[in-house]
Amino acid sequence: MLPSSSETIAETRAAVASARSAGKRIGFVPTMGALHAGHASLIRAARLDSDFTVVSIFVNPTQFGPNEDFTRYPRTLAADRELCGAVGTDLIFSPTVPEMYPPTSRTIVEVPALQDVLCGRARPGHFRGVATVVLKLLEIVRPDVAVFGQKDAQQALVIRRMVADLNVPVTIRVHPTVRESDGLAMSSRNRYLDPTQRLHATCLHRALVAAENLVANGERSIVALQSTLAGIIQGTPGAQLDYAEIRDADTLDVMTALDRPALVALAVYFGSTRLIDNTLLNF
């Protein structure tokens, strides 16, 4: 059964208000569409923690740079509706760009420091666009709980910080990364890879597992771990390393010692396709 759908803010607010007046707890999963099994896991997680689940499908132009893939980003609304229906979504909110950003829009949201490192360094303005659209979506849906994926770890940290700083009354949950059978993190951009690139893209997961194994065997040198990460990526045909870094898992500050939870984060290009992945080291 296909879920209900709305393209306007007013209709979405009315549908959510009706559910809330019936005593239902609201769950929310924001997406850019091109949905896959990773998104399905987020929707299932939201359903477990709510009675009425909303999924937004909106390719947000403000988080794309001028030379990025906004125009070619896959738009598969019919298939997305099928997937949402299969996992029990109650409402899909799929607004147009003018609905979300009317000509009079001027306000932006920034989360300094967290937005400026790792992916933010390579994609200036990206997290400003993410924070702005997510805050708008949270204000439209006003969910009790919103679910994000660990694959986009920096995004999740930015959103958690924004929600805390602005006193947004929502619980943010971060769901573990869902992977293909060979370890590649599921991503809508994986479909850009040709067969050879897809074969070699598993290097991201192999590098992360190698770092985890080194730590499990007693390695504590951040320099050595980052060198291992970079070496595996740089030794993979077609892979171009953007970054391989270990940062504080909560603040993304540079670490000099593995004395607290750490985020091991990678960004790698295969041609023009940029893939990211990460793992958490807990101490």
Rosetta blueprint (number, residue, H / E / L):
1 M L
2 L L
3 P L
4 S E
5 S E
6 S E
7 E L
8 T L
9 I H
10 A H
11 E H
12 T H
13 R H
14 A H
15 A H
16 V H
17 A H
18 S H
19 A H
20 R H
21 S H
22 A L
23 G L
24 K L
25 R L
26 I E
27 G E
28 F E
29 V E
30 P E
31 T E
32 M L
33 G L
34 A L
35 L L
36 H L
37 A H
38 G H
39 H H
40 A H
41 S H
42 L H
43 I H
44 R H
45 A H
46 A H
47 R H
48 L H
49 D L
50 S L
51 D L
52 F E
53 T E
54 V E
55 V E
56 S E
57 I E
58 F L
59 V L
60 N L
61 P H
62 T H
63 Q H
64 F L
65 G L
66 P L
67 N L
68 E L
69 D L
70 F L
71 T L
72 R L
73 Y L
74 P L
75 R L
76 T L
77 L H
78 A H
79 A H
80 D H
81 R H
82 E H
83 L H
84 C H
85 G H
86 A H
87 V L
88 G L
89 T L
90 D L
91 L E
92 I E
93 F E
94 S L
95 P L
96 T L
97 V H
98 P H
99 E H
100 M H
101 Y L
102 P L
103 P L
104 T L
105 S L
106 R L
107 T L
108 I L
109 V L
110 E L
111 V L
112 P L
113 A L
114 L L
115 Q L
116 D L
117 V L
118 L L
119 C H
120 G H
121 R H
122 A H
123 R L
124 P L
125 G L
126 H H
127 F H
128 R H
129 G H
130 V H
131 A H
132 T H
133 V H
134 V H
135 L H
136 K H
137 L H
138 L H
139 E H
140 I H
141 V H
142 R L
143 P L
144 D L
145 V E
146 A E
147 V E
148 F E
149 G E
150 Q H
151 K H
152 D H
153 A H
154 Q H
155 Q H
156 A H
157 L H
158 V H
159 I H
160 R H
161 R H
162 M H
163 V H
164 A H
165 D H
166 L L
167 N L
168 V L
169 P L
170 V L
171 T E
172 I E
173 R E
174 V E
175 H E
176 P L
177 T L
178 V L
179 R E
180 E L
181 S L
182 D L
183 G L
184 L L
185 A E
186 M L
187 S L
188 S H
189 R H
190 N H
191 R H
192 Y H
193 L L
194 D L
195 P H
196 T H
197 Q H
198 R H
199 L H
200 H H
201 A L
202 T L
203 C H
204 L H
205 H H
206 R H
207 A H
208 L H
209 V H
210 A H
211 A H
212 E H
213 N H
214 L H
215 V H
216 A H
217 N L
218 G L
219 E L
220 R L
221 S L
222 I H
223 V H
224 A H
225 L H
226 Q H
227 S H
228 T H
229 L H
230 A H
231 G H
232 I H
233 I H
234 Q H
235 G L
236 T L
237 P L
238 G L
239 A E
240 Q E
241 L E
242 D E
243 Y E
244 A E
245 E E
246 I E
247 R E
248 D E
249 A L
250 D L
251 T L
252 L L
253 D L
254 V E
255 M L
256 T L
257 A L
258 L L
259 D L
260 R L
261 P L
262 A E
263 L E
264 V E
265 A E
266 L E
267 A E
268 V E
269 Y E
270 F E
271 G L
272 S L
273 T E
274 R E
275 L E
276 I E
277 D E
278 N E
279 T E
280 L E
281 L E
282 N L
283 F L
